[in-house]
Amino acid sequence: MRRLGDIATPLLWFLLVGLTSSVKIIDNGLAPPEIVHTPVSTKPRCKVFAPPLDLLFILDSSGSLREKFQDEIDIIRRIIKHVTIGKSATRVMLIQFSGTQHLEFNFEKFIDREELLAALDVLRHVSGITRIGGAFEFALQQLKDPGNGMRDGTVPKIVYLLSDGRTHDFPKDWQMADILRREIPNVDIWAYGTGDYVAMTALANYTQSEVKIVTNENLQKLEPQFDRYRGTEICEQQPEAVRVALITYSGQSFVHFKFNSFLYGNNTSVQGFVKNIRSIKGTTATNVALMDAFDLLTSKDPSTGIREGVPKMALVMTDGHSHKSPKDISEKMRASGIIMIAVSVTPRPLVDEAELQLIAGDAKRAFTPPNLHDFEGEFMKHVGFGCDGIELPPDAKPQVRGATDVKCTENSMSIVVRTQRALQGLMYAHNYHDEPDCMIRKTDNSREIQMTFTEGTCGLVKTPSADGHGYHFNITVILQFHPLIITRADQGLDMSCFVPSVVPRQELDQAVFKNAADTQCVYRLHSCEVDQHFLETPNYSRFKDFPDDAYVFQEMSVFKFPGDGDLLFHCKISLCNMQDKNAPCNQNIPPKCPKKTPVLPVRQKRDTEQWMTQEWRSKQIRKRQIELKNRSRRQIVETKAGYYMTLQVETR
């Protein structure tokens, strides 16, 4: 690898994605993932000259402001982009609230504008009632906590409330605002009035001046309020590092952006764009996409962002199976000095490994699931690495430390998970939290957790590959950050790996295989309202009016029953092989459900007096414990007539 000091070698990197890891983070829809990611940093070092400010945003995420939530996020973005962010300048903390409160990040978490903006991207609306008084009270507690990084009384503090001012805990709201002003030195309260119906009187009570309130009527005053905290940043010259262009393709190719795109000139913006790419249906024409990539990489037009004398790479992501062989164009690109790397996340036998090697020209630069762990090591040879203030020897090698490590033997899977903050709670196999061999209780301050699961325990699934070349392992692991309860910060990890091995012929004969690409799963809910206090009939507006992005939804409040520690939800899902035109189930999709008279849940039919007796409740608890102990983890159910498979689904 060529290096000059600690500046990485420049590279023009072209990413081609054919739209036809071993670890997947299961998004809980509530909080940003706590799993560590380690992107390559290309940020210059800067000196910041600006007045200091501790800025606390209190974000109203109640149900009444669901449609205005993004407006509130945009206001925060505008402020962060206007002020100067840095250790000695403006530092930011954010609390989100409705009926309850949650500290999203403190003053110590982010000292960089890009990181703050990226953190806003993953915020999710919470819903619930509005308790502004509770939010001020929680804010006071967090500001007083030394661990959250508030500076001393010489540094100004602004508590910035984003809300419509309509609260359910009057008069606690203005009382706590007064207490906050008295107990936190050098603090002021400002506000953004969310939406079209703002309770200005309430906001004025908090801020003690309408001058400190911005609404949609006077948004032009937003940035000028923060002019005094806008300073200067003197940064070292940005090294000429990696520039990226992106093409997606099926039968035709489409250039999303070129090397000169200002909008996609940093890691965060590229990652955000890639997350929103949608699949393209059609044939696979890798040769066509490579021709367009070659034209761009060899262009003499400076407007494309091409730099002379800079190494060039094409990273091709595809499962192979191109309609026309990409052999000629791949050889032409390599002959012109373009580095070719081919990657597929599709497992055998669905991937055409020979075509990937044909594109890369070298088996060492062709990656499929069995050797995908080697990809980063190969890729890092070309993009460079380094740390501020550290001189590396000439023979130094990149040390890539990802979020998780997964290793498998023929009868076990070992995992290492790293988190952003110490996990003071549990890590366990999904559905096996009550079995000692399947969980770890963690109380130390380490941010690394290790665990090994063996075949036949903890729900570890082991299946032979269709070609008989080895075994696939899979397990779902839950990270519970509180020692007793499930919270919004918890995460699930779907972990897989492949172990090369010779599968006995007898075992292959007994196995049932079906290509994943031949299965399309559709899950539809049909009028399921039993009690409107629990879950109303699903809303089909998105299903009918948006066929390309169809889904059925309905909000519901959390509920539980007295005397029971668990709630179990059961349903059966039958899969239909839509490729088989003779399958009887094809005639029943979508099913036509007759209207039924809603029935009350069984619990409402209980005799109240009997339910309230201690003896009756004790019997029910003992009965429930026996049921849980004897309940099989993976229940085998009879396949519905005419369908490919029927699954029993249970969630707790």
Secondary structure, 3 states (H helix, E strand, C coil): CCCECCECCCEEEEEEEECCCCEEEECCCCCCCCECCCCCCCCCCEEEECCCEEEEEEEECCHHHHHHHHHHHHHHHHHHHHCCECCCCEEEEEEEECCCEEEEECCCCCCCHHHHHHHHHCCCCCCCCCCHHHHHHHHHHHHHCHHHCCCCCCCCEEEEEEECCCCCCCCHHHHHHHHHHHHCCCEEEEEEECCCCCCHHHHHHHHCCHHHEECCCCHHHCHHHHHHHCCEEEECCCCCCEEEEEEEECCCEEEEECCCCCCCCCHHHHHHHHHCCCCCCCCCCHHHHHHHHHHHHCCCCHHHCCCCCCCEEEEEECCCCCCCCCHHHHHHHHHCCCEEEEECCCCCCCCCHHHHHHHHCCHHHEECHHHHHHHHHHHHHHHCCCCCCCCCCCCCCCCCCCCEEEEEECCEEEEEEEECCCCCCEEEECCCCCCHHHEEECCCCCCEEEEEEECCCCCCEEEECCCCCEEEEEEEEEEECCCCCCCCCCEEEEEEEEEECCCCHHHHHHCCCCCHHHCCCCCCCCCCCCCCCCCCCCECHHHHHCHHHCCCECCCCCCCCCCCCCCCEEEEEEECCCCCCCCHHHHHCCCCCCCCCCCCCHHHHCCHHHHHCHHHHHHHHHHHHHHHHHCCCCCCCCCCCCCCEEEEEEEC
